[in-house]
Amino acid sequence: MTAPASGAAPLDPAVPDVFAGTLAELTWYEVERAARDGAVLLWAFGVIEQHGPHLPTGTDVYLPSARLRDVRGLLADRGVPALIVPAYYWGVNVVSGSFPASWGVRPELMEQVMADLLTGMAKDGFRHVFCFSGHGDALHNRTVHAGVRAGRARSEADVSFVLEPELVERLGLDPDDPALTVHASAAAPSPPGEVDVHAGRWETSMMMHSHAGLVREDVRPGLVPTGHGPEQLAVWRRGYDDARATTPLGYFGDPAAASRAEGERHHRTTAELAADAIVARLAARG
Ligand SMILES: [Zn+2]
């Protein structure tokens, strides 16, 4: 260990290390034994992306990582051992593509990286890999689906993409696709007509619950709700300059209305729904 360079911020003990709870903390002996004992793998796919003036660019990596730590605990309570794969964070950015700090890779590259790594996990004896997304971009999620399918085609492992019915519908996927594990809906309640999709009320609430130290509380309460509806959402989803023109500050929704309690509720619900769906799939497929 060397001392941090002069001027470096001290590590915040309230913010988990990026590898916290993942198999990167284990030795290969421990990983091998877990595979032999029938552990399933949980893997999050996020991206580095702008999240307004109040949330960090790693939001879509922090949130699914926190969720998977809880999913793993819920599975353990039901006798299902699980390991968490370190989060994948070089995803696809269309919507935020014109903002700084929102880098993406070509979908075909991400798909191939996924297929290679999934093949390696299967070779080690892991029979079930559950992939999650932390990022709403449609092309990113189509790419996770494509990578899962490529992993299934190249290995014996039962790889699947765990997602909510709203995303299945938005992507135009078949809910009976064996590459999907569809859990029950956990749609965050928002007032009718108010669209809250990016760094707004629900996502900010989640960060206030799991990573409060990274939320810029000097800025958040003063942010004005975008007040956009479905029409602006359609323009925003075209991405790049259209998205930046629709939401110049980078958020779409109402971050000032966020609360830690709402984040905690939503976090718990989504972890439970995912654990339920995983247990059901394992029961059905063995
Ligand atoms: Zn996000």
Boltz pocket constraint, residues with backbone or C-beta under 6 A from the ligand:
constraints:
  - pocket:
      binder: B
      contacts: [[A, 51], [A, 59], [A, 60], [A, 134], [A, 135], [A, 136], [A, 197], [A, 198], [A, 199], [A, 203]]
      max_distance: 6.0
